[in-house]
Amino acid sequence: MISISYGNLLEARAEALVNAVNIVGVMGKGIALAFKERFPKNYRLYAAACKVREVRTGQMFVTVVRELGDPHWIVNFPTKQHWRAPSRMEWIVDGLHDLRRLLIEQMVASVAIPALGAGNGGLPWAAVREQIELALGDLEIDILLFAPME
């Protein structure tokens, strides 16, 4: 079930937190910067993976975070190739297919998702929301979809 949420995604009570990233290893603003500051180990692993080109659009880069208590996942979702460039809807759609696979395979009970590509990425929120609902709406998990701040 998808519920629209507002506020700080990092405070969501969810097993998996989704972070919108680029593939060059920079977490300089927006939700990515908040993740960098809150989860420095995730940032180090992500940046190292970017250096060897392991982070690609359409594929989730996942880290396990133990300081949250029970095992939790940080799902780094590439929405851009370069931090200066805009997002593309096809990267969101491809990534949602991989996110769906991950959620099913790992039997994730709850996930918090930002407005992928709709903030600094420049994509229209309504179109992004529709794609998220199409890709994930039938899953039997709690999905907290965080709308962009107005």
C-alpha positions as CSV (number, residue, x, y, z in Angstrom):
1,M,0.0,0.0,0.0
2,I,1.3,3.4,-0.9
3,S,0.8,6.3,1.5
4,I,1.8,9.9,0.7
5,S,4.0,11.4,3.4
6,Y,5.5,14.8,4.1
7,G,8.5,15.8,6.2
8,N,11.9,14.2,6.9
9,L,12.3,10.8,5.1
10,L,15.2,10.0,7.4
11,E,12.8,9.9,10.3
12,A,10.5,7.4,8.6
13,R,9.9,4.1,10.4
14,A,10.7,1.9,7.5
15,E,13.1,-1.1,7.0
16,A,14.5,0.5,3.8
17,L,15.2,4.1,3.1
18,V,15.6,5.2,-0.6
19,N,18.2,7.8,-1.4
20,A,18.2,9.7,-4.8
21,V,21.8,9.8,-6.1
22,N,23.9,10.4,-9.2
23,I,26.5,8.0,-10.6
24,V,29.6,10.2,-10.1
25,G,29.8,9.9,-6.3
26,V,28.6,13.3,-5.2
27,M,26.0,13.8,-2.5
28,G,26.1,17.6,-2.4
29,K,22.5,18.8,-1.9
30,G,18.9,17.7,-1.3
31,I,18.0,14.3,0.1
32,A,21.5,12.9,-0.9
33,L,23.3,15.5,1.3
34,A,21.0,14.6,4.3
35,F,21.9,10.9,3.7
36,K,25.6,11.7,3.5
37,E,25.5,13.5,6.8
38,R,23.4,10.9,8.6
39,F,25.0,7.7,7.1
40,P,28.7,8.4,6.4
41,K,29.5,4.7,5.9
42,N,26.9,4.5,3.2
43,Y,28.4,7.5,1.5
44,R,31.9,6.1,1.6
45,L,30.8,2.8,0.1
46,Y,28.7,4.6,-2.6
47,A,31.5,7.0,-3.5
48,A,34.0,4.1,-3.8
49,A,31.6,2.1,-6.0
50,C,31.1,5.2,-8.2
51,K,34.9,5.4,-8.7
52,V,35.0,1.9,-10.2
53,R,31.8,2.5,-12.1
54,E,29.7,0.0,-10.2
55,V,26.8,2.5,-9.7
56,R,24.6,2.8,-12.8
57,T,21.2,4.2,-13.6
58,G,18.5,1.5,-13.5
59,Q,20.3,-0.4,-10.7
60,M,20.1,0.0,-7.0
61,F,23.3,0.3,-4.9
62,V,22.3,-1.1,-1.5
63,T,24.1,-0.9,1.9
64,V,23.1,-2.5,5.2
65,V,23.0,0.0,8.1
66,R,23.2,-1.6,11.5
67,E,23.1,1.5,13.7
68,L,19.3,1.8,13.1
69,G,18.7,-1.2,15.3
70,D,17.3,-4.1,13.3
71,P,18.9,-4.6,9.9
72,H,17.9,-1.8,7.6
73,W,18.8,-1.0,4.1
74,I,19.9,2.2,2.4
75,V,18.9,1.9,-1.2
76,N,20.8,4.4,-3.3
77,F,18.6,5.0,-6.4
78,P,20.5,6.6,-9.3
79,T,18.2,9.3,-10.7
80,K,20.9,11.2,-12.5
81,Q,24.2,10.5,-14.3
82,H,25.9,13.7,-13.2
83,W,24.9,15.9,-10.3
84,R,24.7,18.9,-12.6
85,A,22.5,17.2,-15.2
86,P,18.7,16.7,-15.0
87,S,17.1,13.3,-14.3
88,R,15.4,11.3,-17.1
89,M,12.1,9.5,-16.7
90,E,13.5,6.3,-18.3
91,W,16.1,6.2,-15.5
92,I,13.4,6.4,-12.9
93,V,11.3,3.7,-14.6
94,D,14.2,1.4,-15.0
95,G,15.3,2.0,-11.4
96,L,11.7,1.3,-10.2
97,H,11.8,-2.2,-11.8
98,D,15.1,-2.9,-10.0
99,L,13.7,-1.5,-6.7
100,R,10.7,-3.7,-7.1
101,R,12.9,-6.8,-7.6
102,L,15.0,-5.8,-4.5
103,L,11.9,-5.3,-2.3
104,I,10.5,-8.7,-3.2
105,E,13.7,-10.6,-3.0
106,Q,14.7,-9.2,0.4
107,M,11.1,-9.5,1.7
108,V,11.2,-5.8,2.8
109,A,8.1,-5.0,4.9
110,S,8.3,-1.2,4.6
111,V,10.1,1.4,2.5
112,A,10.4,5.2,2.4
113,I,10.8,6.7,-1.0
114,P,11.5,10.3,-1.9
115,A,10.2,12.2,-5.0
116,L,12.7,10.5,-7.3
117,G,14.0,12.9,-9.8
118,A,11.3,15.5,-9.1
119,G,13.3,17.8,-6.9
120,N,16.8,18.7,-8.1
121,G,16.3,16.4,-11.0
122,G,13.6,18.6,-12.6
123,L,11.0,15.9,-13.4
124,P,7.3,16.7,-12.8
125,W,6.1,15.2,-9.5
126,A,2.8,14.0,-10.9
127,A,4.6,11.9,-13.6
128,V,7.1,10.5,-11.2
129,R,4.3,9.6,-8.7
130,E,2.4,7.9,-11.4
131,Q,5.4,5.7,-12.4
132,I,6.0,4.8,-8.7
133,E,2.4,3.8,-8.3
134,L,2.5,1.7,-11.5
135,A,5.7,-0.1,-10.5
136,L,5.1,-0.6,-6.8
137,G,1.4,-0.1,-6.1
138,D,0.4,-3.8,-6.1
139,L,3.1,-4.9,-3.6
140,E,1.9,-6.1,-0.2
141,I,4.3,-3.8,1.7
142,D,4.0,-0.4,3.4
143,I,5.4,2.3,1.0
144,L,5.8,5.8,2.4
145,L,6.1,8.1,-0.6
146,F,7.5,11.4,0.4
147,A,6.1,14.3,-1.7
148,P,8.4,17.2,-2.6
149,M,8.4,20.1,-0.3
150,E,6.4,23.0,-1.7
